[in-house]
Amino acid sequence: MYRNTQHWIETLEKAGELVRITEKVDPALEITEITDRISKVYGPALLFENTGTGFPVLINSMGTEKRMAMALGAEQLDDIAKDMESLFKDLMSPKESILDKLKLLPKLGSIASWMPKVISGKGACQEVILHNPDLNQFPVLTCWPEDGGPFITLPVIHTKDPNTGIRNVGMYRMQVFGPKMTGMHWHRHKVSARHMNEYKKLGQKMPVAVALGGDPVYSYAATAPLPDGVDEYMLAGFLRKKKVELVQCITQDIQVPADADIIIEGYVDPEEDFILEGPFGDHTGYYSLPDMYPKFHVTCITHRKNAVYPATIVGIPPQEDAWIGKATERIFLVPIKMTMVPEIVDMVLPIEGVFHNLVIVKINKEYPGQASKVMHSLWGAGQMMFTKMMVIVDGDVDIHNPAEVARYVSNHFDPQQDTYFSSGPVDVLDHSCSVMAFGGKIGIDATAKTPEELSMRSAGTSNKPATSFAENIILDAFPEIKQVNSTLINQSISLLFLSIEKSRKGHVKELAEKLFQLKELSGIKAVIFIEHTVDINDIGDAVWRFANNVDPKRDSIMIHSPHEAGVSHLVLDGTRKTKEHDDFQRDWPNILASEETTIQRVDEMWERLGLGEFIPSPSLKYRKQLYGDRAVAE
């Protein structure tokens, strides 16, 4: 695998996957604007060599599926899943004879070789030791205009349970508040937050160490949804087929990778008041708004002599984090299949669903009600508990083909019979729920129905979707509807997108009921309402905005067809929610877009960046959709 960040950079460069940028670029806003343009076209990794500091910035290094696989030492991400499946089968299969057990020994030896090892002495990450640390020496990015300040965005954060000594490695953004202090953005569901609570019970300060750089597998392992108590560096060892070597920190009783570029040592005092952290332009494509989080006090910084500062940006998809999520989708499908839900064939987390908002699951269906069983099993499985919308399919459908999936759902989904609602934990960053971190969920059973399932359905109910539609019927009847996108209808997908300018309470529900009094809409199974500022002709953007803005249980309307043999209709309100029109009491965040001045500066320097043909700013489109100029929508 990769000896260090320099080795990773050299590998990317030899593969034609990296561009060095010698032009001076400001870490405040400019690096984000350039990277956003490159991310949207699935462009190369970027090494900014002139940042106004002594450290270059490596960004977007895992920004395509190919580079993500390279980072994990594989040709394809599915190759890793196959290796893991083979290992699981060997370990879980019955061992009846001595010979069978002896054949297992090499596998057990391989597992032992993946376990992390603490080595004596100092590591390469400690070539330079700064006992008077200053975070301002690093090119820490300020990513978006309304961010609360600069944020360390790719930190591999080490904590340990004070009672058991078991290590946790996670990734949480860190807002820099001064030369020796940051915030520590760990949510209530995270293992590090639980560790902090244990230190608080003991009346002790909590040692923390942050690693930046080294083998890129460390960054991935820190994001992986492993069970509590499973060492992330064992996963890293499995992926790189070589154990991770750790060294003892200088000022804290904690161990870090010897080959990292930069180590930030410090502590969190659980007795200390939290600090107001944020806003931050987040992976949802919206700002996460300010909240109170622990303070992290820096006691020492060490680094390599030729250290590179690694970073990432998150925002409106696609961004680099989409491919980190894709790796998790492929790799962790195996343990889910083999330990919890064996009927799962495949699973996809669409980029537009930003991880937790939408998942498509394909199963091998064998009995009635199986789709419902799978939904509830997954909602109880680790981080899958945050999933807001889950669609279950079966058969021969290719779930990596969105149009094919949508057509299959359209043909096998009866809105009245096949829709399941639930409530439970949602991601802390979900702004659509009425109360923080708790909201509605929807499951859609789009599997082919068994005779038993069909026997319970109302006689005369048609399941045949509409195949054509005239948009002017709606536009002429309802002036508050600004756009109609019926392109999916014309592809035999019974889903209609409508953009609406809301003007009163209950507007969407009232309009939904009137819409389906039109006989022309009798065959439409589902309608999604989007805010009028969004161009719903861009299906990807429409799905992204809808998935972020909907609480499926609260914002769903089921309309029973008044027409003989007509289908029922599922209406989902994916518009922005306000106190005025929706009795919504929380602040609603704005979407992310660069400032015009930043866009202009990057336009002017583009030819000097060496990035080839000019790429216009994605923010030019999104600036038209902003609600004012603040992190909170106005």
KETI-770378 format. One line per 3 residues: number of its first residue (from 1); their letters; for each residue x, y, z negated of C-alpha. Coordinates in nm, 3 decimals. Last residue first. Example, Ala and Ser with C-alpha at 12.3 -4.5 7.8 and 13.67 -1.06 7.14 Angstrom:
2
2> sa> 1.367 -0.106 -0.714 | 1.230 -0.450 -0.780
***
This chain:
634
634> eav> -3.444 3.453 -0.491 | -3.268 3.118 -0.492 | -3.013 3.088 -0.772
631> ard> -2.654 3.074 -0.649 | -2.691 3.433 -0.530 | -2.709 3.594 -0.185
628> gyl> -3.082 3.586 -0.117 | -3.276 3.273 -0.027 | -3.043 3.135 0.237
625> qkr> -3.179 2.974 0.556 | -3.024 3.215 0.806 | -2.686 3.165 0.634
622> ykl> -2.725 2.796 0.717 | -2.683 2.832 1.091 | -2.378 3.058 1.080
619> sps> -2.250 2.842 0.794 | -2.160 2.564 1.037 | -1.877 2.796 1.152
616> pif> -1.785 2.776 1.519 | -1.522 2.522 1.626 | -1.257 2.659 1.864
613> egl> -1.070 2.395 2.063 | -0.744 2.279 1.911 | -0.663 2.275 1.541
610> glr> -0.322 2.440 1.562 | -0.407 2.699 1.297 | -0.282 3.000 1.494
607> ewm> -0.573 2.990 1.742 | -0.819 2.990 1.451 | -0.680 3.297 1.271
604> edv> -0.947 3.544 1.388 | -1.236 3.300 1.349 | -1.110 3.217 1.000
601> rqi> -1.118 3.581 0.898 | -1.464 3.628 1.055 | -1.613 3.332 0.869
598> tte> -1.467 3.461 0.542 | -1.621 3.805 0.602 | -1.958 3.650 0.688
595> esa> -1.969 3.465 0.358 | -1.968 3.086 0.362 | -2.289 2.890 0.321
592> lin> -2.426 2.658 0.056 | -2.794 2.612 -0.028 | -2.955 2.811 -0.308
589> pwd> -3.061 2.661 -0.637 | -3.414 2.659 -0.784 | -3.439 2.776 -1.145
586> rqf> -3.677 2.558 -1.346 | -4.043 2.637 -1.426 | -4.230 2.508 -1.119
583> ddh> -4.594 2.620 -1.134 | -4.605 2.537 -0.759 | -4.683 2.862 -0.574
580> ekt> -4.563 3.133 -0.811 | -4.329 2.923 -1.024 | -4.151 2.804 -0.713
577> krt> -4.084 2.471 -0.539 | -3.885 2.461 -0.213 | -4.055 2.242 0.044
574> gdl> -4.031 1.864 0.078 | -4.400 1.798 0.012 | -4.473 1.439 0.108
571> vlh> -4.793 1.328 0.281 | -4.880 0.958 0.309 | -5.173 0.887 0.539
568> svg> -5.424 0.605 0.540 | -5.473 0.428 0.869 | -5.780 0.460 1.088
565> aeh> -6.016 0.168 1.151 | -6.316 0.401 1.119 | -6.212 0.761 1.063
562> psh> -6.224 0.929 0.723 | -5.866 0.811 0.662 | -5.755 0.806 0.301
559> imi> -5.508 1.084 0.225 | -5.233 1.007 -0.025 | -5.048 1.316 -0.146
556> sdr> -4.692 1.298 -0.275 | -4.504 1.580 -0.449 | -4.522 1.464 -0.811
553> kpd> -4.424 1.101 -0.747 | -4.173 1.176 -0.474 | -3.998 1.467 -0.644
550> vnn> -3.898 1.628 -0.317 | -3.645 1.903 -0.250 | -3.321 1.710 -0.198
547> afr> -3.468 1.442 0.029 | -3.662 1.704 0.228 | -3.356 1.923 0.288
544> wva> -3.136 1.632 0.401 | -3.415 1.477 0.611 | -3.477 1.807 0.791
541> dgi> -3.105 1.866 0.841 | -3.064 1.527 1.007 | -3.383 1.571 1.212
538> dni> -3.262 1.901 1.364 | -3.590 2.003 1.530 | -3.699 2.087 1.175
535> dvt> -3.519 2.420 1.187 | -3.550 2.517 0.821 | -3.682 2.861 0.715
532> hei> -4.042 2.732 0.717 | -3.976 2.496 0.423 | -4.040 2.132 0.508
529> fiv> -4.360 1.925 0.497 | -4.329 1.554 0.569 | -4.620 1.368 0.728
526> aki> -4.668 0.992 0.727 | -4.899 0.736 0.890 | -5.025 0.931 1.191
523> gsl> -5.298 0.732 1.369 | -5.590 0.955 1.266 | -5.406 1.273 1.363
520> ekl> -5.606 1.340 1.681 | -5.927 1.292 1.481 | -5.856 1.614 1.294
517> qfl> -5.989 1.578 0.939 | -5.639 1.467 0.864 | -5.500 1.814 0.886
514> kea> -5.758 1.961 0.649 | -5.655 1.735 0.360 | -5.289 1.805 0.420
511> lek> -5.350 2.180 0.429 | -5.516 2.182 0.088 | -5.238 1.967 -0.057
508> vhg> -4.970 2.193 0.093 | -5.133 2.516 -0.025 | -5.201 2.404 -0.381
505> krs> -5.092 2.741 -0.512 | -5.066 3.013 -0.249 | -4.858 3.150 0.040
502> kei> -4.653 2.861 0.174 | -4.475 2.910 0.505 | -4.485 2.562 0.650
499> slf> -4.256 2.344 0.859 | -4.409 2.017 0.977 | -4.232 1.685 1.040
496> lls> -4.446 1.396 1.170 | -4.379 1.027 1.116 | -4.542 0.738 1.300
493> isq> -4.235 0.620 1.489 | -4.340 0.503 1.836 | -4.062 0.710 2.000
490> nil> -4.309 0.985 2.098 | -4.411 1.002 1.734 | -4.045 1.060 1.646
487> tsn> -4.032 1.368 1.867 | -4.334 1.513 1.688 | -4.158 1.809 1.531
484> vqk> -4.408 2.084 1.454 | -4.295 2.434 1.367 | -4.443 2.744 1.201
481> iep> -4.740 2.597 1.016 | -4.905 2.893 0.841 | -5.102 2.958 1.163
478> fad> -5.304 2.633 1.125 | -5.542 2.535 1.406 | -5.340 2.645 1.708
475> lii> -5.012 2.508 1.572 | -5.176 2.177 1.482 | -5.332 2.097 1.822
472> nea> -5.032 2.260 1.992 | -4.814 1.966 1.890 | -4.982 1.712 2.121
469> fst> -4.911 1.358 2.000 | -4.818 1.018 2.131 | -4.751 0.669 1.992
466> apk> -4.976 0.660 1.685 | -4.917 0.374 1.445 | -5.111 0.045 1.435
463> nst> -5.183 -0.074 1.082 | -5.560 -0.062 1.117 | -5.781 -0.120 0.818
460> gas> -6.087 -0.319 0.925 | -6.093 -0.543 0.622 | -5.918 -0.400 0.318
457> rms> -5.598 -0.575 0.227 | -5.558 -0.862 -0.020 | -5.540 -1.131 0.250
454> lee> -5.249 -0.949 0.413 | -5.028 -1.003 0.109 | -5.107 -1.372 0.093
451> ptk> -5.054 -1.412 0.468 | -4.705 -1.261 0.423 | -4.631 -0.903 0.526
448> ata> -4.336 -0.799 0.741 | -4.126 -0.574 0.519 | -4.178 -0.200 0.500
445> dig> -4.235 -0.193 0.125 | -4.175 0.172 0.037 | -4.050 0.265 -0.308
442> ikg> -4.092 0.613 -0.451 | -3.932 0.775 -0.753 | -4.037 1.054 -0.986
439> gfa> -3.829 1.253 -1.230 | -3.590 1.277 -1.521 | -3.244 1.435 -1.509
436> mvs> -3.360 1.792 -1.587 | -3.733 1.846 -1.613 | -3.969 1.924 -1.324
433> csh> -3.756 1.727 -1.079 | -3.640 1.897 -0.760 | -3.298 2.018 -0.873
430> dlv> -3.130 1.676 -0.871 | -2.776 1.744 -0.996 | -2.832 1.548 -1.318
427> dvp> -2.912 1.247 -1.100 | -3.247 1.087 -1.171 | -3.359 0.882 -1.469
424> gss> -3.709 0.736 -1.454 | -4.052 0.753 -1.298 | -4.226 0.511 -1.064
421> fyt> -4.434 0.507 -0.749 | -4.490 0.219 -0.507 | -4.620 0.261 -0.152
418> dqq> -4.713 -0.046 0.052 | -5.092 -0.064 0.026 | -5.205 0.293 0.091
415> pdf> -4.923 0.390 0.325 | -4.942 0.071 0.534 | -4.587 0.007 0.650
412> hns> -4.484 -0.264 0.896 | -4.479 -0.088 1.234 | -4.358 0.250 1.109
409> vyr> -4.092 0.089 0.894 | -3.959 -0.101 1.196 | -3.957 0.217 1.406
406> ave> -3.773 0.409 1.134 | -3.515 0.132 1.100 | -3.453 0.121 1.475
403> apn> -3.417 0.498 1.487 | -3.172 0.498 1.195 | -2.945 0.225 1.340
400> hid> -2.732 0.094 1.052 | -3.037 -0.096 0.929 | -3.029 -0.324 1.231
397> vdg> -3.374 -0.488 1.216 | -3.377 -0.866 1.250 | -3.624 -0.940 0.971
394> dvi> -3.649 -0.748 0.645 | -3.712 -0.394 0.525 | -3.718 -0.219 0.185
391> vmm> -3.713 0.162 0.159 | -3.599 0.325 -0.165 | -3.641 0.692 -0.254
388> ktf> -3.509 0.855 -0.573 | -3.212 0.635 -0.658 | -3.074 0.734 -1.000
385> mmq> -3.110 0.382 -1.144 | -2.879 0.264 -0.864 | -2.603 0.395 -1.091
382> gag> -2.615 0.076 -1.294 | -2.884 -0.167 -1.177 | -3.232 -0.113 -1.322
379> wls> -3.372 0.072 -1.021 | -3.219 -0.211 -0.816 | -3.426 -0.478 -0.988
376> hmv> -3.739 -0.264 -0.961 | -3.703 -0.222 -0.587 | -3.609 -0.588 -0.533
373> ksa> -3.921 -0.713 -0.715 | -4.141 -0.478 -0.513 | -3.993 -0.614 -0.190
370> qgp> -4.054 -0.970 -0.311 | -4.425 -0.914 -0.359 | -4.517 -1.213 -0.143
367> yek> -4.247 -1.477 -0.090 | -3.936 -1.554 0.117 | -3.796 -1.222 0.237
364> nik> -3.427 -1.206 0.323 | -3.372 -0.845 0.234 | -3.265 -0.519 0.398
361> viv> -3.230 -0.213 0.176 | -3.239 0.151 0.286 | -3.136 0.402 0.019
358> lnh> -3.233 0.766 -0.028 | -3.174 1.044 -0.281 | -2.887 0.895 -0.478
355> fvg> -2.591 0.917 -0.238 | -2.636 1.245 -0.048 | -2.955 1.127 0.134
352> eip> -2.841 1.287 0.460 | -2.541 1.052 0.465 | -2.771 0.751 0.467
349> lvm> -2.709 0.499 0.186 | -2.733 0.165 0.363 | -2.786 -0.186 0.224
346> dvi> -2.750 -0.535 0.362 | -2.877 -0.892 0.318 | -3.028 -0.861 -0.030
343> epv> -3.200 -1.183 -0.140 | -2.933 -1.248 -0.404 | -3.036 -0.951 -0.620
340> mtm> -2.832 -0.955 -0.942 | -2.499 -1.139 -0.940 | -2.408 -1.226 -0.582
337> kip> -2.598 -0.960 -0.392 | -2.514 -0.673 -0.629 | -2.154 -0.791 -0.652
334> vlf> -2.125 -0.788 -0.270 | -2.307 -0.462 -0.190 | -2.045 -0.294 -0.404
331> ire> -1.786 -0.286 -0.126 | -2.000 -0.163 0.164 | -2.198 0.109 -0.015
328> tak> -1.897 0.211 -0.222 | -1.691 0.262 0.093 | -1.977 0.463 0.246
325> giw> -1.984 0.685 -0.064 | -1.616 0.769 -0.016 | -1.710 0.831 0.346
322> ade> -1.983 1.081 0.257 | -1.742 1.246 0.010 | -1.541 1.382 0.302
319> qpp> -1.828 1.602 0.418 | -2.130 1.542 0.639 | -2.331 1.678 0.479
316> igv> -2.394 2.020 0.324 | -2.139 2.063 0.049 | -1.836 1.900 -0.106
313> ita> -1.474 2.004 -0.074 | -1.171 1.791 -0.141 | -0.832 1.849 -0.294
310> pyv> -0.486 1.699 -0.326 | -0.193 1.919 -0.442 | 0.131 1.784 -0.298
307> ank> 0.434 1.738 -0.521 | 0.789 1.754 -0.386 | 0.963 1.768 -0.726
304> rht> 0.699 1.540 -0.873 | 0.480 1.675 -1.148 | 0.431 1.723 -1.520
301> ict> 0.191 1.956 -1.700 | 0.161 1.981 -2.077 | -0.084 2.077 -2.352
298> vhf> -0.389 2.171 -2.145 | -0.712 2.233 -2.338 | -1.032 2.087 -2.189
295> kpy> -1.351 2.263 -2.293 | -1.674 2.065 -2.303 | -1.978 2.155 -2.088
292> mdp> -2.268 2.401 -2.103 | -2.464 2.470 -1.785 | -2.442 2.693 -1.480
289> lsy> -2.630 2.591 -1.164 | -2.541 2.316 -0.920 | -2.529 2.496 -0.590
286> ygt> -2.688 2.315 -0.297 | -2.545 2.090 -0.025 | -2.610 1.789 -0.252
283> hdg> -2.234 1.743 -0.282 | -2.207 2.060 -0.492 | -2.131 2.429 -0.455
280> fpg> -2.053 2.509 -0.818 | -2.219 2.753 -1.057 | -2.057 2.677 -1.293
277> eli> -1.948 2.614 -1.653 | -2.072 2.785 -1.968 | -1.836 2.663 -2.241
274> fde> -1.902 2.408 -2.516 | -1.843 2.494 -2.881 | -1.562 2.297 -3.043
271> epd> -1.626 1.996 -3.265 | -1.564 1.750 -2.981 | -1.213 1.893 -2.927
268> vyg> -1.107 1.792 -2.577 | -0.740 1.724 -2.517 | -0.450 1.782 -2.283
265> eii> -0.225 1.644 -2.014 | -0.229 1.751 -1.649 | -0.035 1.511 -1.429
262> ida> 0.071 1.596 -1.074 | 0.199 1.386 -0.784 | 0.097 1.041 -0.904
259> dap> 0.347 0.753 -0.870 | 0.369 0.662 -1.239 | -0.007 0.630 -1.270
256> vqi> -0.128 0.758 -1.611 | -0.121 0.634 -1.972 | -0.269 0.794 -2.285
253> dqt> -0.141 0.899 -2.624 | -0.096 1.264 -2.535 | 0.212 1.493 -2.525
250> icq> 0.449 1.327 -2.276 | 0.211 1.078 -2.115 | 0.302 0.708 -2.113
247> vle> 0.360 0.552 -1.775 | 0.138 0.334 -1.558 | 0.216 0.093 -1.276
244> vkk> -0.087 -0.011 -1.074 | -0.079 -0.376 -0.972 | -0.053 -0.476 -0.608
241> krl> -0.308 -0.610 -0.365 | -0.403 -0.246 -0.284 | -0.777 -0.310 -0.320
238> fga> -0.747 -0.564 -0.601 | -0.502 -0.342 -0.790 | -0.735 -0.042 -0.753
235> lmy> -1.022 -0.254 -0.889 | -0.800 -0.348 -1.184 | -0.715 0.020 -1.214
232> edv> -1.082 0.100 -1.264 | -1.079 -0.107 -1.583 | -1.415 -0.271 -1.652
229> gdp> -1.547 -0.155 -1.991 | -1.861 0.017 -1.863 | -1.966 -0.141 -1.536
226> lpa> -1.800 -0.007 -1.221 | -1.966 0.256 -1.002 | -1.649 0.356 -0.811
223> taa> -1.556 0.726 -0.821 | -1.224 0.683 -1.007 | -1.142 0.383 -0.786
220> ysy> -1.160 0.605 -0.477 | -0.922 0.865 -0.614 | -0.682 0.595 -0.726
217> vpd> -0.692 0.428 -0.382 | -0.532 0.745 -0.244 | -0.195 0.625 -0.385
214> ggl> -0.044 0.923 -0.565 | -0.234 1.250 -0.591 | -0.367 1.432 -0.896
211> ava> -0.382 1.265 -1.236 | -0.570 1.415 -1.530 | -0.499 1.308 -1.888
208> vpm> -0.735 1.333 -2.184 | -0.680 1.284 -2.558 | -0.995 1.337 -2.769
205> kqg> -0.960 1.535 -3.090 | -1.070 1.345 -3.398 | -1.356 1.373 -3.647
202> lkk> -1.430 1.000 -3.617 | -1.792 1.056 -3.514 | -1.671 1.324 -3.272
199> yen> -1.422 1.082 -3.118 | -1.710 0.842 -3.053 | -1.917 1.120 -2.892
196> mhr> -1.625 1.202 -2.664 | -1.606 0.840 -2.550 | -1.976 0.850 -2.463
193> asv> -1.915 1.160 -2.249 | -1.625 0.979 -2.082 | -1.856 0.688 -1.997
190> khr> -2.092 0.911 -1.801 | -2.470 0.930 -1.847 | -2.459 1.262 -2.037
187> hwh> -2.269 1.426 -1.752 | -1.896 1.494 -1.747 | -1.796 1.836 -1.620
184> mgt> -1.483 1.909 -1.819 | -1.423 2.283 -1.822 | -1.071 2.410 -1.786
181> mkp> -0.807 2.563 -2.011 | -0.435 2.634 -2.015 | -0.370 2.895 -1.744
178> gfv> -0.728 3.020 -1.759 | -1.088 2.923 -1.694 | -1.027 2.656 -1.430
175> qmr> -1.346 2.467 -1.349 | -1.287 2.092 -1.354 | -1.493 1.856 -1.136
172> ymg> -1.549 1.506 -1.265 | -1.382 1.188 -1.141 | -1.354 0.886 -1.367
169> vnr> -1.100 0.647 -1.517 | -1.204 0.476 -1.838 | -0.959 0.297 -2.066
166> igt> -1.045 0.050 -2.341 | -0.872 0.143 -2.668 | -1.144 -0.038 -2.861
163> npd> -1.244 0.216 -3.125 | -1.106 0.537 -2.974 | -1.257 0.452 -2.632
160> kth> -1.019 0.585 -2.372 | -0.999 0.879 -2.132 | -0.831 0.928 -1.794
157> ivp> -0.950 1.173 -1.529 | -0.858 1.133 -1.162 | -0.904 1.490 -1.039
154> lti> -1.015 1.562 -0.681 | -1.207 1.892 -0.709 | -1.003 2.117 -0.938
151> fpg> -1.231 2.419 -0.937 | -1.167 2.792 -0.890 | -1.435 3.027 -1.020
148> gde> -1.807 3.030 -1.098 | -1.884 2.935 -0.740 | -2.109 3.187 -0.566
145> pwc> -1.898 3.229 -0.252 | -1.812 2.860 -0.204 | -1.489 2.662 -0.250
142> tlv> -1.258 2.842 -0.488 | -0.973 2.599 -0.449 | -0.685 2.539 -0.689
139> pfq> -0.356 2.622 -0.516 | -0.148 2.535 -0.826 | 0.069 2.777 -1.025
136> nld> -0.246 2.910 -1.195 | -0.268 2.592 -1.401 | 0.012 2.718 -1.626
133> pnh> 0.183 2.482 -1.867 | 0.445 2.582 -2.126 | 0.580 2.232 -2.187
130> liv> 0.635 2.196 -1.813 | 0.803 1.866 -1.721 | 0.938 1.813 -1.368
127> eqc> 1.031 1.457 -1.262 | 0.731 1.332 -1.461 | 0.511 1.199 -1.176
124> agk> 0.813 0.995 -1.064 | 0.766 0.794 -1.382 | 0.940 0.814 -1.718
121> gsi> 1.064 0.528 -1.931 | 0.895 0.196 -1.989 | 0.625 0.050 -1.766
118> vkp> 0.256 0.008 -1.850 | 0.101 -0.255 -1.623 | -0.233 -0.255 -1.447
115> mws> -0.393 -0.595 -1.373 | -0.388 -0.687 -1.004 | -0.126 -0.964 -1.043
112> ais> -0.349 -1.141 -1.295 | -0.623 -1.163 -1.033 | -0.380 -1.315 -0.786
109> glk> -0.276 -1.578 -1.040 | -0.639 -1.666 -1.097 | -0.677 -1.714 -0.723
106> pll> -0.365 -1.931 -0.715 | -0.510 -2.141 -1.000 | -0.844 -2.215 -0.830
103> klk> -0.711 -2.514 -0.635 | -0.616 -2.670 -0.969 | -0.979 -2.651 -1.081
100> dli> -1.103 -2.825 -0.769 | -0.836 -3.094 -0.811 | -0.940 -3.152 -1.174
97> sek> -1.287 -3.223 -1.047 | -1.633 -3.071 -1.079 | -1.567 -2.699 -1.039
94> psm> -1.902 -2.534 -0.964 | -1.877 -2.214 -0.751 | -1.858 -1.880 -0.932
91> ldk> -1.486 -1.806 -0.907 | -1.443 -1.919 -0.548 | -1.765 -1.754 -0.435
88> fls> -1.674 -1.425 -0.603 | -1.329 -1.424 -0.441 | -1.473 -1.489 -0.096
85> emd> -1.729 -1.213 -0.146 | -1.454 -0.970 -0.250 | -1.246 -1.046 0.055
82> kai> -1.554 -1.010 0.279 | -1.640 -0.676 0.115 | -1.288 -0.552 0.180
79> ddl> -1.318 -0.649 0.547 | -1.649 -0.457 0.558 | -1.454 -0.135 0.510
76> qea> -1.271 -0.200 0.835 | -0.899 -0.222 0.914 | -0.814 -0.225 0.545
73> gla> -0.557 -0.072 0.309 | -0.801 0.128 0.096 | -0.685 0.463 0.233
70> mam> -0.692 0.318 0.584 | -1.057 0.218 0.537 | -1.140 0.574 0.432
67> rke> -0.936 0.701 0.726 | -1.145 0.498 0.972 | -1.475 0.589 0.804
64> tgm> -1.384 0.956 0.838 | -1.288 1.228 0.589 | -1.051 1.029 0.368
61> sni> -0.763 1.279 0.406 | -1.010 1.568 0.416 | -0.765 1.778 0.214
58> lvp> -0.393 1.789 0.137 | -0.285 2.123 -0.010 | 0.080 2.235 -0.012
55> fgt> 0.241 2.342 -0.342 | 0.479 2.629 -0.422 | 0.200 2.882 -0.402
52> gtn> 0.077 3.126 -0.134 | -0.098 2.836 0.038 | 0.145 2.773 0.325
49> efl> 0.164 2.399 0.397 | -0.207 2.332 0.442 | -0.219 1.960 0.525
46> lap> -0.545 1.873 0.698 | -0.697 1.531 0.766 | -0.848 1.514 1.110
43> gyv> -1.196 1.586 1.253 | -1.532 1.427 1.189 | -1.706 1.718 1.370
40> ksi> -1.878 1.852 1.056 | -1.568 1.783 0.849 | -1.349 2.009 1.068
37> rdt> -1.578 2.311 1.035 | -1.613 2.254 0.660 | -1.236 2.220 0.626
34> iet> -1.176 2.563 0.780 | -1.439 2.732 0.562 | -1.318 2.550 0.252
31> iel> -0.956 2.649 0.308 | -1.067 3.011 0.349 | -1.283 3.034 0.034
28> apd> -1.005 3.103 -0.221 | -0.722 2.865 -0.128 | -0.600 3.142 0.108
25> vke> -0.440 3.025 0.432 | -0.088 3.111 0.551 | -0.037 2.954 0.891
22> tir> 0.174 2.636 0.876 | -0.118 2.396 0.921 | -0.013 2.032 0.950
19> vle> -0.269 1.817 1.133 | -0.342 1.459 1.029 | -0.502 1.150 1.189
16> gak> -0.262 1.089 1.477 | -0.178 0.746 1.331 | 0.181 0.853 1.264
13> elt> 0.047 1.158 1.078 | -0.187 0.953 0.861 | 0.093 0.717 0.764
10> eiw> 0.330 1.004 0.686 | 0.065 1.170 0.466 | 0.001 0.845 0.275
7> hqt> 0.378 0.798 0.224 | 0.403 1.155 0.095 | 0.112 1.090 -0.141
4> nry> 0.295 0.798 -0.305 | 0.408 0.440 -0.246 | 0.104 0.363 -0.033
1> m> 0.000 0.000 0.000
***
